[in-house]
């Protein structure tokens, strides 16, 4: 018997506006639209909501009603949920309806979709706890399975997640992790009690990246063809993990490619094989034994063809930006000022550093997606100017001697 586990990442960052050097010390709003600036986060969210979230949620809701055994899972970044609650409440309501069916699992992650796991255990833990509180408030759901930002994984991250009480974690099924092994089984994390689900990147990327490519030898991809590939793994797989950005549906792959029709037809085609079924990540961990322990002493992610950290850490601009923002951790936390803390955390969102990437790959266009900057350098300048202003606010607070020695428990 083979199970299919669908996981969708739902995230839109608050992009840093074209924050100029002349704004430092005068303007403290780093994210809102200004004049001719085309970096309008509200408009981006509206566009993605209309092209992806609303139509895809409608399809998923219909499938959940039509197919009793169909199930999916989502991970929502906290910054995305904040935007939906403020600007697109109808979209948030549609996600709530999906979760209310009892057939949708919500996963835990870092609230700010950050790289905190690479720089600060304390900050990582704080963001994960904040995210769990938000998910509980909005969806009445307590996450039991964790998905780190961009599926970044390492033995140490698994250890942190285990200490936070999660029973499982998702990771990229990178070849250098698996070697000769298959991603289609449950694994045990190294020296921790939690289990792992690994993305089957070949099948996942067939949908997420290759679906509309006329140069692809398997074009056009139909639901029956894809289901036959899944069925062919019966007897050689426990769970096939199809992990992708939710924007795959309608945004990365436009409606006219047939992506929604593909999604509508897929559950029925998968279930034509009597041994196929759908599971959530928690059900996969509950129903299947860990086949082997995986030791991952280096970082992997689902970004780009290299599946490492180079999307965020491959040039001097990125290293400088990351160093500058995380060097502010101690004084920011000591300030006890909620707005300062929130701005600092929003500036940790991984997308800011992704926009500074100068790599060029076969999938290099992914770096341009939702990227409003004309160049990585422009992204860096806007970001560093904002960080300089944040640092100035810290210094002014110290001079005013208005900050306590410790931060309120409300934030940590």
Secondary structure, DSSP 8 states (H G I E B T S, - for coil): -EEEEEEEEE----------GGGTTT----SS--TT----HHHHHHHHIIIIIHHHHHHHHHHHHH-TT--EEEEE-HHHHHHHHHH-HHHHHHHHHHHHTT-EEE-B--TT-B-GGGT-HHHHHHHHHHHHHHHHHHHS----EE--GGG-B-HHHHHHHHHTT-SEEEEE--HHHHTTS-SSSEEEETTSS-EEEEE-HHHHHHHHTSTT-TTSTT-S--HHHHHHHHHTTTTS-SEEEEEEEGGGEETTEEGGGTHHHHHHHHHHHHHTSTTEEE--HHHHHHHS-EEEEE---S-B-SSTTTTSSTTTSSSHHHHHHHHHHHTTHHHHHHH--HHHHHHHHHTTBTHHHHTT-----TTGGGGGTT---SSHHHHHHHHHHHHHHHHHHHHHHHHHT---SS--TTT-
